[in-house]
Amino acid sequence: MKKIFTLFCFLVSSYVTSAQSISAEEASKRIGDSIKVCGKIFGGRFFETSAGSPTLLNMGAAFPESPLTIMIPGDVRMKMGYAPEQQLRDKNICVRGKVILFKGKPEIVVYNISQLEIQ
C-alpha cells in the first residue's frame, strides 16, 4: 500500500510540474530541465542556407537581449505550413522542451510542432 501511495504522489507531482509554465527570463535557471515556457515572440530569423536550415525565434525580448531562443530545424519548419519568424512575431506562445545552453544562452529545440502552442 505504501508503494502505491508513493507512486500516486510521484505521478501527481509530475503532472502538476509539467502543467506549470515559467517565463523566458526564468529559463536560464532551468538548464537541463524539460519544461513549458510561455512568452511573447519579439522576432526571429530563418537561416535558409545554414546547415539544417534553422529558424531562431527570440522570446522575451528582441535579439540580442532575448532571454530564450527557440530553435526550429528546417524539417520541422516545413511541417508547420507557415513562416514562424513572421507568423509568430508579436504573439504569445508556449513551448515545451529541454532547456539547453547554446553559445552561453538558453535555448529550446523544437523537434515536433506539438511542442508549440499559440496563445
C-alpha positions in Angstrom: 0.0 0.0 0.0 2.9 2.3 0.8 4.4 1.8 -2.6 1.1 2.5 -4.4 0.8 5.8 -2.4 4.3 6.8 -3.2 3.8 6.1 -6.9 0.5 8.1 -6.8 2.2 11.1 -5.2 5.0 10.9 -7.8 2.6 10.8 -10.7 0.5 13.7 -9.3 3.6 15.8 -8.7 4.9 15.0 -12.2 1.6 16.1 -13.8 1.5 19.3 -11.8 5.1 20.2 -12.7 4.5 19.5 -16.4 1.4 21.7 -16.4 3.1 24.7 -14.9 4.9 27.2 -17.1 7.7 29.6 -16.5 8.7 32.9 -18.2 11.5 33.2 -20.7 13.6 35.1 -18.1 13.4 32.1 -15.7 14.6 29.6 -18.3 18.3 30.3 -17.6 17.7 28.8 -14.1 16.4 25.6 -15.5 19.2 24.4 -17.8 18.8 20.6 -18.4 15.1 20.6 -17.3 12.2 19.7 -19.6 9.7 22.5 -19.0 7.0 24.7 -20.5 8.0 28.3 -21.2 5.5 30.9 -22.2 6.1 34.4 -23.5 6.0 36.9 -26.4 8.0 36.4 -29.6 9.8 39.6 -30.4 11.2 38.4 -33.7 13.2 35.7 -35.4 15.2 34.8 -38.4 15.2 31.9 -40.9 18.7 30.8 -41.8 17.8 29.0 -45.1 21.4 28.5 -46.3 22.8 27.3 -43.0 23.2 23.6 -42.1 19.8 22.3 -41.1 18.0 25.5 -42.3 17.1 26.6 -38.7 14.7 29.2 -37.7 15.5 31.1 -34.5 12.8 32.8 -32.5 13.5 35.4 -29.8 11.3 35.0 -26.7 11.0 37.6 -24.0 12.9 40.4 -25.8 14.4 41.3 -29.2 17.8 39.9 -30.3 20.4 40.1 -28.8 18.7 40.7 -25.4 16.3 37.8 -25.7 16.5 35.6 -22.6 15.4 32.5 -24.5 15.9 31.3 -28.1 13.6 28.8 -29.7 15.3 26.8 -32.5 13.1 25.2 -35.1 15.1 22.9 -37.5 14.2 23.1 -41.2 12.5 19.7 -41.4 10.1 20.8 -38.5 9.6 24.2 -40.1 8.4 22.5 -43.4 5.7 20.7 -41.4 4.4 24.0 -39.9 3.0 25.3 -43.2 3.9 28.9 -42.4 7.0 31.0 -41.7 7.2 31.1 -37.9 9.5 34.1 -37.8 6.7 36.1 -39.5 3.5 34.4 -38.2 4.6 34.2 -34.5 6.1 37.7 -34.2 4.3 39.7 -31.5 2.3 36.6 -30.5 2.3 35.0 -27.1 3.2 31.3 -27.3 4.3 28.4 -25.1 7.0 25.9 -26.0 7.7 22.6 -24.2 11.1 21.1 -24.3 14.5 20.7 -22.6 16.4 23.9 -21.9 20.0 23.7 -23.2 22.8 26.2 -23.4 23.9 27.2 -26.9 26.7 29.6 -27.1 26.1 30.6 -23.5 22.3 31.3 -24.0 19.3 29.3 -23.0 17.6 27.6 -25.9 14.8 25.1 -26.6 14.9 23.0 -29.7 11.5 22.1 -31.3 11.6 18.6 -32.6 7.8 18.3 -33.2 5.3 21.0 -33.9 3.2 19.7 -31.0 5.7 21.4 -28.7 4.4 24.8 -29.7 1.1 26.4 -28.5 -0.1 29.7 -29.8 -2.0 31.6 -27.1 
